[in-house]
Amino acid sequence: MTTQSGPYLSMEAAGQVYNQTDYAVWCWCRKGIKARSGQRVFLKHIRSGRRLLTTQAWLDEFHADLTREDHAGLATGAPVEPKPNPQRVGDVAAAQAELAAAGI
C-alpha cells in the first residue's frame, strides 16, 4: 500500500525502524506520549480492517513534534511527575503498617 507520504508501515515494521515493539508503536498511535511540556503527542495512523498503519513521514513528524514539546517543557522548567505505580504504593503502605504494628 502506498500514499503520497510513502508506503504504509505496519506497527511491526515501524517498531523495527526504531528498535521498539509493535505494542510500543501501537501505544504511540492510540495513547500517545506525554511530553515534558505536558502535551500528549500522537503518531498519525490509519486503520485498515484490524490493522493500524503509519508512514515513515508520519514517524518523522511524530518524533519532531515530541522533541519540540520536550524542548518547550524543558524551557519552562516544568517538572515531569512520574506516574505512581499502584502496586508499589500498596506495598509501601503495607510495609509502613507492619512497621507501625511492630513499634518501629
Residue pairs with C-beta under 8 A, 6 or more apart in sequence:
1 7
1 8
1 48
1 53
2 8
3 55
5 55
5 56
5 57
5 58
6 55
6 56
6 57
7 55
7 56
8 46
8 48
8 53
8 54
8 55
9 17
9 53
9 54
9 55
9 56
9 59
10 22
10 51
10 52
10 53
11 22
11 23
11 25
11 26
11 29
11 51
11 52
11 54
12 22
14 20
14 22
14 25
14 54
14 59
15 21
15 22
15 24
15 25
17 56
17 59
18 25
18 59
25 43
25 54
26 52
27 33
28 42
28 43
28 62
29 42
29 43
29 44
29 45
29 52
29 54
30 52
31 40
32 40
32 41
32 42
32 43
33 40
33 41
33 66
34 40
34 41
34 80
35 41
35 66
35 69
35 70
35 72
35 73
36 69
36 70
36 72
36 73
36 74
36 78
36 80
37 69
37 70
37 72
37 73
37 76
37 78
38 73
38 78
39 69
39 72
41 62
41 65
41 66
41 69
42 62
43 54
43 58
43 59
43 62
44 54
44 55
44 58
44 61
44 62
45 52
45 53
45 54
45 58
46 52
46 53
46 54
47 53
73 80
